Amino acid sequence: MLEPTLFFKCLSDPTRLKSLLLINKHKELCVCDLITATGENQSKISRHLSQLRTNGLLKDRRHNQWVYYSLHPTLPQWALDVINITATQETDAISKLSHTLAQSKNCCN
């Protein structure tokens, strides 16, 4: 069971929050998508995705050499509500990141 304290701790880092909100918007993204959208390096994105996965917020799926991340299907409704409410308050920022992602040719596509 996801503890609220752990959940909010995961959301307290800007890179983790951006990544989670982007994944929520796009349903599934790979590491290279998040690198492109955020401008962060691979090791930083991977480290934060690992923490989100380890704490039960994300699940991963491997396809060939790529790893894709999506929200974990067992997230409690209260956590999904927080993510969705946060997303509505961050629409401009997430739209800009999504636009950056849409404008680039990603490595995994």
C-alpha positions in Angstrom: 0.0 0.0 0.0 1.3 3.4 -1.0 2.0 5.6 2.0 1.0 9.3 1.5 4.3 10.5 3.0 6.3 8.5 0.5 4.0 9.6 -2.4 4.5 13.3 -1.6 8.2 12.8 -1.1 8.4 11.4 -4.6 6.5 14.4 -5.9 8.7 16.9 -4.1 11.5 16.7 -6.7 10.8 18.8 -9.8 12.3 16.2 -12.2 10.2 13.4 -10.7 7.1 15.6 -10.8 7.6 16.7 -14.4 8.3 13.1 -15.5 5.2 11.8 -13.7 2.9 14.5 -15.1 4.3 13.9 -18.6 3.7 10.2 -18.3 0.2 10.8 -17.0 -0.5 13.0 -20.0 1.0 10.7 -22.6 0.1 7.4 -20.9 3.5 5.9 -21.6 6.9 7.3 -22.3 10.4 6.0 -22.6 13.6 7.4 -21.0 14.6 9.2 -24.2 11.2 10.9 -24.4 11.7 12.3 -21.0 15.3 13.3 -21.7 14.1 15.2 -24.8 11.2 16.9 -23.0 13.0 17.9 -19.9 16.5 18.6 -21.2 17.9 16.5 -18.3 20.6 13.9 -18.8 20.0 10.2 -19.1 21.5 9.3 -15.7 19.3 11.8 -13.8 16.1 10.8 -15.6 16.8 7.1 -15.1 17.6 7.6 -11.4 14.3 9.5 -10.8 12.3 7.0 -12.8 13.8 4.2 -10.8 12.8 5.8 -7.6 9.2 6.3 -8.9 9.1 2.7 -10.0 10.6 1.4 -6.7 8.1 3.3 -4.7 5.1 2.0 -6.7 4.1 5.1 -8.7 5.3 3.8 -12.1 5.6 0.4 -13.8 8.0 -0.3 -16.6 7.7 -2.3 -19.8 10.7 -3.4 -21.9 10.4 -3.4 -25.7 13.6 -4.4 -27.5 16.3 -2.1 -26.0 13.8 0.5 -24.8 12.1 0.8 -21.4 8.7 2.4 -21.3 7.1 3.8 -18.2 3.4 4.3 -17.3 1.5 5.0 -14.1 1.3 1.9 -12.0 -2.2 0.3 -12.3 -2.6 -0.2 -8.6 -2.1 3.5 -7.6 -4.9 4.3 -5.2 -7.6 6.7 -6.3 -6.4 9.4 -4.0 -3.0 9.4 -5.6 -4.5 9.5 -9.1 -6.6 12.4 -8.0 -3.6 14.3 -6.7 -1.7 13.7 -10.0 -4.7 14.8 -12.0 -5.3 17.9 -9.9 -1.6 18.8 -10.1 -1.7 18.4 -13.9 -4.6 20.8 -14.2 -2.5 23.4 -12.3 0.6 22.8 -14.4 -1.0 22.8 -17.9 1.3 25.5 -19.3 4.5 23.8 -18.2 3.3 20.3 -19.3 2.1 21.7 -22.6 5.6 23.3 -23.2 7.3 20.0 -22.4 4.9 18.0 -24.6 5.5 20.5 -27.4 9.3 20.0 -27.1 8.7 16.2 -27.2 6.4 16.5 -30.3 9.0 18.6 -32.2 11.8 16.1 -31.9 12.5 12.8 -33.5 12.9 10.4 -30.6 15.3 7.6 -30.4 12.8 4.9 -29.7 10.2 5.7 -32.4 
